[in-house]
Amino acid sequence: MKIGELSKRTGVSIRMLRYYEAEGLLKPQRTTSGYRDYDPAELRAVERIRLLGSAGMTLATIRRFLPCVRGEGLVFEPCDELRNVLHEQIRLADQKAEKLAQSRNVLENFLHEIEQR
């Protein structure tokens, strides 16, 4: 499939798909006329990239993570790299959650002060 169709099917912009390719996350074939030709594996790769990105992973982290993806779905092999990445991502998510909770408390205190006047 061409890049426009992949974009429509995944909801990812053409520009972002090109960026994923530049970052080494996608490796489409090229037609004789030079057009990108994506196969179903690339469609699944984009879906996985979006899923992992929604979990807060950066593209650099996703690049390390994708080799542990196997099969048709979102099945991950229990490779050591995967374990290490997941531990680090959980730690980062915990840090973000703590900072958000602190920000919420500050906002709640401001609101409480305003409402007491």
N, CA and C atoms as an extended XYZ file, in Angstrom:
351
Properties=species:S:1:pos:R:3:atomname:S:1:resname:S:1:resid:I:1 pbc="F F F"
N         0.841       -1.173        0.000 N   MET     1
C         0.000        0.000        0.000 CA  MET     1
C         0.888        1.238        0.000 C   MET     1
N         0.379        2.313       -0.553 N   LYS     2
C         1.122        3.566       -0.596 CA  LYS     2
C         0.976        4.303        0.727 C   LYS     2
N         1.797        5.303        0.916 N   ILE     3
C         1.852        6.020        2.178 CA  ILE     3
C         0.529        6.687        2.524 C   ILE     3
N        -0.196        7.196        1.527 N   GLY     4
C        -1.494        7.833        1.783 CA  GLY     4
C        -2.502        6.855        2.357 C   GLY     4
N        -2.508        5.644        1.824 N   GLU     5
C        -3.430        4.628        2.328 CA  GLU     5
C        -3.047        4.217        3.746 C   GLU     5
N        -1.751        4.055        3.993 N   LEU     6
C        -1.305        3.702        5.341 CA  LEU     6
C        -1.705        4.799        6.325 C   LEU     6
N        -1.565        6.038        5.901 N   SER     7
C        -1.957        7.160        6.745 CA  SER     7
C        -3.443        7.093        7.080 C   SER     7
N        -4.278        6.854        6.087 N   LYS     8
C        -5.722        6.763        6.319 CA  LYS     8
C        -6.078        5.595        7.224 C   LYS     8
N        -5.439        4.466        7.019 N   ARG     9
C        -5.777        3.267        7.791 CA  ARG     9
C        -5.319        3.342        9.240 C   ARG     9
N        -4.260        4.101        9.499 N   THR    10
C        -3.715        4.169       10.855 CA  THR    10
C        -4.062        5.458       11.588 C   THR    10
N        -4.463        6.486       10.840 N   GLY    11
C        -4.712        7.774       11.464 CA  GLY    11
C        -3.444        8.545       11.775 C   GLY    11
N        -2.325        8.115       11.210 N   VAL    12
C        -1.035        8.767       11.422 CA  VAL    12
C        -0.728        9.593       10.176 C   VAL    12
N        -0.298       10.823       10.371 N   SER    13
C        -0.040       11.696        9.227 CA  SER    13
C         1.094       11.155        8.359 C   SER    13
N         1.063       11.536        7.101 N   ILE    14
C         2.121       11.141        6.171 CA  ILE    14
C         3.466       11.654        6.673 C   ILE    14
N         3.477       12.863        7.171 N   ARG    15
C         4.723       13.432        7.690 CA  ARG    15
C         5.291       12.574        8.827 C   ARG    15
N         4.401       12.122        9.729 N   MET    16
C         4.855       11.299       10.853 CA  MET    16
C         5.338        9.938       10.369 C   MET    16
N         4.664        9.372        9.370 N   LEU    17
C         5.111        8.092        8.819 CA  LEU    17
C         6.512        8.223        8.230 C   LEU    17
N         6.772        9.318        7.545 N   ARG    18
C         8.116        9.557        6.999 CA  ARG    18
C         9.133        9.710        8.131 C   ARG    18
N         8.708       10.358        9.207 N   TYR    19
C         9.582       10.511       10.368 CA  TYR    19
C         9.887        9.151       10.990 C   TYR    19
N         8.869        8.316       11.139 N   TYR    20
C         9.095        6.962       11.650 CA  TYR    20
C        10.118        6.228       10.776 C   TYR    20
N        10.006        6.388        9.479 N   GLU    21
C        10.957        5.749        8.572 CA  GLU    21
C        12.363        6.308        8.785 C   GLU    21
N        12.465        7.627        8.900 N   ALA    22
C        13.777        8.253        9.121 CA  ALA    22
C        14.399        7.793       10.434 C   ALA    22
N        13.560        7.489       11.408 N   GLU    23
C        14.029        7.025       12.713 CA  GLU    23
C        14.307        5.521       12.739 C   GLU    23
N        14.074        4.853       11.621 N   GLY    24
C        14.360        3.422       11.537 CA  GLY    24
C        13.266        2.520       12.069 C   GLY    24
N        12.079        3.075       12.326 N   LEU    25
C        10.982        2.268       12.857 CA  LEU    25
C        10.180        1.586       11.761 C   LEU    25
N        10.195        2.135       10.575 N   LEU    26
C         9.513        1.551        9.418 CA  LEU    26
C        10.528        1.366        8.301 C   LEU    26
N        10.349        0.290        7.557 N   LYS    27
C        11.261       -0.001        6.450 CA  LYS    27
C        10.459       -0.445        5.231 C   LYS    27
N         9.753        0.503        4.609 N   PRO    28
C         8.941        0.124        3.450 CA  PRO    28
C         9.809       -0.251        2.257 C   PRO    28
N         9.251       -1.075        1.412 N   GLN    29
C         9.901       -1.386        0.142 CA  GLN    29
C         9.703       -0.178       -0.772 C   GLN    29
N        10.414       -0.154       -1.870 N   ARG    30
C        10.248        0.906       -2.862 CA  ARG    30
C         9.834        0.281       -4.184 C   ARG    30
N         8.900        0.943       -4.857 N   THR    31
C         8.505        0.479       -6.185 CA  THR    31
C         9.597        0.892       -7.168 C   THR    31
N         9.502        0.400       -8.389 N   THR    32
C        10.504        0.760       -9.396 CA  THR    32
C        10.501        2.258       -9.679 C   THR    32
N         9.363        2.903       -9.462 N   SER    33
C         9.291        4.351       -9.665 CA  SER    33
C         9.660        5.141       -8.401 C   SER    33
N        10.054        4.444       -7.327 N   GLY    34
C        10.544        5.104       -6.120 CA  GLY    34
C         9.525        5.358       -5.031 C   GLY    34
N         8.273        4.983       -5.266 N   TYR    35
C         7.246        5.182       -4.239 CA  TYR    35
C         7.421        4.176       -3.100 C   TYR    35
N         7.081        4.619       -1.897 N   ARG    36
C         7.096        3.710       -0.755 CA  ARG    36
C         5.962        2.698       -0.935 C   ARG    36
N         6.257        1.457       -0.584 N   ASP    37
C         5.260        0.390       -0.683 CA  ASP    37
C         5.240       -0.337        0.661 C   ASP    37
N         4.184       -0.091        1.431 N   TYR    38
C         4.060       -0.664        2.771 CA  TYR    38
C         3.273       -1.961        2.711 C   TYR    38
N         3.780       -2.980        3.399 N   ASP    39
C         3.046       -4.237        3.475 CA  ASP    39
C         2.301       -4.296        4.812 C   ASP    39
N         1.484       -5.327        5.015 N   PRO    40
C         0.706       -5.414        6.266 CA  PRO    40
C         1.561       -5.389        7.534 C   PRO    40
N         2.793       -5.852        7.451 N   ALA    41
C         3.665       -5.815        8.631 CA  ALA    41
C         3.945       -4.374        9.057 C   ALA    41
N         4.065       -3.472        8.091 N   GLU    42
C         4.298       -2.065        8.416 CA  GLU    42
C         3.054       -1.446        9.058 C   GLU    42
N         1.881       -1.861        8.624 N   LEU    43
C         0.631       -1.404        9.233 CA  LEU    43
C         0.607       -1.806       10.707 C   LEU    43
N         0.951       -3.051       10.990 N   ARG    44
C         0.991       -3.519       12.381 CA  ARG    44
C         2.063       -2.777       13.163 C   ARG    44
N         3.201       -2.488       12.516 N   ALA    45
C         4.264       -1.756       13.203 CA  ALA    45
C         3.783       -0.371       13.623 C   ALA    45
N         3.053        0.320       12.748 N   VAL    46
C         2.523        1.642       13.090 CA  VAL    46
C         1.546        1.528       14.253 C   VAL    46
N         0.700        0.519       14.239 N   GLU    47
C        -0.242        0.326       15.347 CA  GLU    47
C         0.509        0.109       16.656 C   GLU    47
N         1.580       -0.658       16.608 N   ARG    48
C         2.377       -0.916       17.814 CA  ARG    48
C         3.071        0.356       18.276 C   ARG    48
N         3.609        1.115       17.324 N   ILE    49
C         4.278        2.371       17.669 CA  ILE    49
C         3.300        3.304       18.367 C   ILE    49
N         2.092        3.407       17.846 N   ARG    50
C         1.081        4.280       18.453 CA  ARG    50
C         0.714        3.789       19.853 C   ARG    50
N         0.552        2.474       20.015 N   LEU    51
C         0.215        1.922       21.326 CA  LEU    51
C         1.318        2.224       22.336 C   LEU    51
N         2.546        1.964       21.954 N   LEU    52
C         3.663        2.206       22.863 CA  LEU    52
C         3.831        3.698       23.134 C   LEU    52
N         3.614        4.523       22.123 N   GLY    53
C         3.681        5.969       22.309 CA  GLY    53
C         2.612        6.459       23.269 C   GLY    53
N         1.421        5.855       23.193 N   SER    54
C         0.339        6.255       24.102 CA  SER    54
C         0.657        5.872       25.543 C   SER    54
N         1.576        4.933       25.718 N   ALA    55
C         2.012        4.553       27.063 CA  ALA    55
C         3.121        5.475       27.567 C   ALA    55
N         3.476        6.474       26.730 N   GLY    56
C         4.472        7.451       27.159 CA  GLY    56
C         5.883        7.173       26.685 C   GLY    56
N         6.060        6.170       25.853 N   MET    57
C         7.401        5.846       25.376 CA  MET    57
C         7.829        6.802       24.273 C   MET    57
N         9.086        7.177       24.299 N   THR    58
C         9.655        7.986       23.233 CA  THR    58
C         9.982        7.075       22.051 C   THR    58
N        10.230        7.676       20.896 N   LEU    59
C        10.577        6.857       19.726 CA  LEU    59
C        11.880        6.096       19.942 C   LEU    59
N        12.810        6.695       20.657 N   ALA    60
C        14.068        5.992       20.944 CA  ALA    60
C        13.814        4.733       21.774 C   ALA    60
N        12.924        4.839       22.736 N   THR    61
C        12.573        3.683       23.556 CA  THR    61
C        11.809        2.659       22.739 C   THR    61
N        10.887        3.126       21.917 N   ILE    62
C        10.105        2.224       21.063 CA  ILE    62
C        11.029        1.459       20.126 C   ILE    62
N        12.044        2.124       19.605 N   ARG    63
C        13.004        1.452       18.716 CA  ARG    63
C        13.668        0.272       19.432 C   ARG    63
N        13.973        0.434       20.716 N   ARG    64
C        14.571       -0.651       21.491 CA  ARG    64
C        13.559       -1.747       21.792 C   ARG    64
N        12.308       -1.363       21.912 N   PHE    65
C        11.238       -2.255       22.327 CA  PHE    65
C        10.726       -3.127       21.188 C   PHE    65
N        10.619       -2.586       19.980 N   LEU    66
C         9.992       -3.283       18.860 CA  LEU    66
C        10.610       -4.644       18.515 C   LEU    66
N        11.918       -4.857       18.679 N   PRO    67
C        12.444       -6.189       18.364 CA  PRO    67
C        11.836       -7.316       19.202 C   PRO    67
N        11.213       -6.988       20.318 N   CYS    68
C        10.592       -8.002       21.164 CA  CYS    68
C         9.160       -8.311       20.738 C   CYS    68
N         8.652       -7.617       19.723 N   VAL    69
C         7.296       -7.852       19.242 CA  VAL    69
C         7.330       -9.002       18.251 C   VAL    69
N         6.427       -9.945       18.449 N   ARG    70
C         6.389      -11.114       17.570 CA  ARG    70
C         4.970      -11.359       17.095 C   ARG    70
N         4.840      -12.006       15.978 N   GLY    71
C         3.535      -12.447       15.496 CA  GLY    71
C         2.680      -11.332       14.934 C   GLY    71
N         1.420      -11.644       14.768 N   GLU    72
C         0.472      -10.748       14.118 CA  GLU    72
C        -0.070       -9.668       15.044 C   GLU    72
N        -0.240       -9.990       16.297 N   GLY    73
C        -0.872       -9.042       17.209 CA  GLY    73
C         0.138       -8.225       17.977 C   GLY    73
N        -0.218       -7.870       19.185 N   LEU    74
C         0.661       -7.095       20.040 CA  LEU    74
C         1.266       -7.993       21.107 C   LEU    74
N         1.791       -9.131       20.667 N   VAL    75
C         2.394      -10.098       21.571 CA  VAL    75
C         3.879       -9.768       21.704 C   VAL    75
N         4.351       -9.721       22.939 N   PHE    76
C         5.739       -9.393       23.192 CA  PHE    76
C         6.463      -10.604       23.751 C   PHE    76
N         7.612      -10.895       23.179 N   GLU    77
C         8.460      -11.969       23.687 CA  GLU    77
C         9.141      -11.473       24.960 C   GLU    77
N         9.349      -12.335       25.919 N   PRO    78
C         9.966      -11.902       27.181 CA  PRO    78
C        11.488      -11.799       27.085 C   PRO    78
N        11.974      -10.933       26.215 N   CYS    79
C        13.418      -10.753       26.089 CA  CYS    79
C        13.925       -9.822       27.186 C   CYS    79
N        15.211       -9.923       27.508 N   ASP    80
C        15.782       -9.107       28.578 CA  ASP    80
C        15.626       -7.623       28.299 C   ASP    80
N        15.798       -7.242       27.036 N   GLU    81
C        15.658       -5.831       26.668 CA  GLU    81
C        14.255       -5.330       27.005 C   GLU    81
N        13.263       -6.137       26.733 N   LEU    82
C        11.880       -5.767       27.026 CA  LEU    82
C        11.687       -5.564       28.520 C   LEU    82
N        12.194       -6.455       29.303 N   ARG    83
C        12.050       -6.327       30.765 CA  ARG    83
C        12.682       -5.031       31.258 C   ARG    83
N        13.903       -4.760       30.791 N   ASN    84
C        14.612       -3.553       31.226 CA  ASN    84
C        13.855       -2.292       30.819 C   ASN    84
N        13.367       -2.258       29.594 N   VAL    85
C        12.630       -1.099       29.105 CA  VAL    85
C        11.351       -0.911       29.914 C   VAL    85
N        10.633       -1.992       30.173 N   LEU    86
C         9.383       -1.883       30.932 CA  LEU    86
C         9.624       -1.389       32.352 C   LEU    86
N        10.664       -1.889       32.999 N   HIS    87
C        10.981       -1.408       34.351 CA  HIS    87
C        11.272        0.095       34.322 C   HIS    87
N        12.043        0.535       33.354 N   GLU    88
C        12.379        1.951       33.244 CA  GLU    88
C        11.140        2.790       32.939 C   GLU    88
N        10.284        2.314       32.039 N   GLN    89
C         9.073        3.065       31.688 CA  GLN    89
C         8.107        3.154       32.868 C   GLN    89
N         8.013        2.102       33.653 N   ILE    90
C         7.156        2.138       34.848 CA  ILE    90
C         7.707        3.142       35.851 C   ILE    90
N         9.020        3.156       36.019 N   ARG    91
C         9.644        4.124       36.926 CA  ARG    91
C         9.363        5.555       36.460 C   ARG    91
N         9.496        5.807       35.156 N   LEU    92
C         9.233        7.140       34.619 CA  LEU    92
C         7.759        7.525       34.770 C   LEU    92
N         6.861        6.577       34.552 N   ALA    93
C         5.428        6.842       34.710 CA  ALA    93
C         5.109        7.169       36.166 C   ALA    93
N         5.740        6.466       37.090 N   ASP    94
C         5.534        6.746       38.510 CA  ASP    94
C         6.008        8.160       38.865 C   ASP    94
N         7.150        8.559       38.303 N   GLN    95
C         7.660        9.914       38.551 CA  GLN    95
C         6.700       10.965       38.003 C   GLN    95
N         6.187       10.737       36.804 N   LYS    96
C         5.232       11.685       36.212 CA  LYS    96
C         3.961       11.760       37.039 C   LYS    96
N         3.493       10.618       37.503 N   ALA    97
C         2.269       10.597       38.317 CA  ALA    97
C         2.481       11.367       39.616 C   ALA    97
N         3.638       11.222       40.213 N   GLU    98
C         3.937       11.943       41.453 CA  GLU    98
C         3.965       13.453       41.208 C   GLU    98
N         4.597       13.868       40.098 N   LYS    99
C         4.646       15.299       39.781 CA  LYS    99
C         3.258       15.847       39.479 C   LYS    99
N         2.441       15.077       38.783 N   LEU   100
C         1.067       15.511       38.512 CA  LEU   100
C         0.262       15.640       39.797 C   LEU   100
N         0.444       14.709       40.709 N   ALA   101
C        -0.260       14.773       41.991 CA  ALA   101
C         0.167       16.015       42.767 C   ALA   101
N         1.437       16.348       42.723 N   GLN   102
C         1.919       17.554       43.399 CA  GLN   102
C         1.310       18.799       42.750 C   GLN   102
N         1.277       18.842       41.433 N   SER   103
C         0.682       19.980       40.719 CA  SER   103
C        -0.791       20.115       41.063 C   SER   103
N        -1.491       18.996       41.123 N   ARG   104
C        -2.914       19.019       41.466 CA  ARG   104
C        -3.121       19.581       42.860 C   ARG   104
N        -2.269       19.181       43.795 N   ASN   105
C        -2.387       19.687       45.168 CA  ASN   105
C        -2.180       21.194       45.226 C   ASN   105
N        -1.215       21.695       44.465 N   VAL   106
C        -0.973       23.137       44.433 CA  VAL   106
C        -2.202       23.857       43.888 C   VAL   106
N        -2.744       23.350       42.787 N   LEU   107
C        -3.938       23.963       42.191 CA  LEU   107
C        -5.131       23.906       43.141 C   LEU   107
N        -5.292       22.780       43.783 N   GLU   108
C        -6.401       22.621       44.732 CA  GLU   108
C        -6.260       23.599       45.890 C   GLU   108
N        -5.044       23.816       46.369 N   ASN   109
C        -4.813       24.782       47.448 CA  ASN   109
C        -5.129       26.197       46.985 C   ASN   109
N        -4.724       26.542       45.763 N   PHE   110
C        -5.059       27.868       45.223 CA  PHE   110
C        -6.571       28.046       45.168 C   PHE   110
N        -7.259       27.064       44.660 N   LEU   111
C        -8.716       27.129       44.561 CA  LEU   111
C        -9.348       27.274       45.941 C   LEU   111
N        -8.857       26.516       46.882 N   HIS   112
C        -9.388       26.577       48.250 CA  HIS   112
C        -9.203       27.977       48.832 C   HIS   112
N        -8.023       28.580       48.616 N   GLU   113
C        -7.765       29.929       49.108 CA  GLU   113
C        -8.703       30.945       48.466 C   GLU   113
N        -8.920       30.826       47.168 N   ILE   114
C        -9.800       31.753       46.446 CA  ILE   114
C       -11.244       31.608       46.933 C   ILE   114
N       -11.684       30.394       47.119 N   GLU   115
C       -13.074       30.159       47.547 CA  GLU   115
C       -13.319       30.574       48.994 C   GLU   115
N       -12.295       30.707       49.818 N   GLN   116
C       -12.437       31.107       51.218 CA  GLN   116
C       -12.591       32.616       51.371 C   GLN   116
N       -12.341       33.363       50.308 N   ARG   117
C       -12.420       34.829       50.385 CA  ARG   117
C       -13.796       35.324       50.157 C   ARG   117
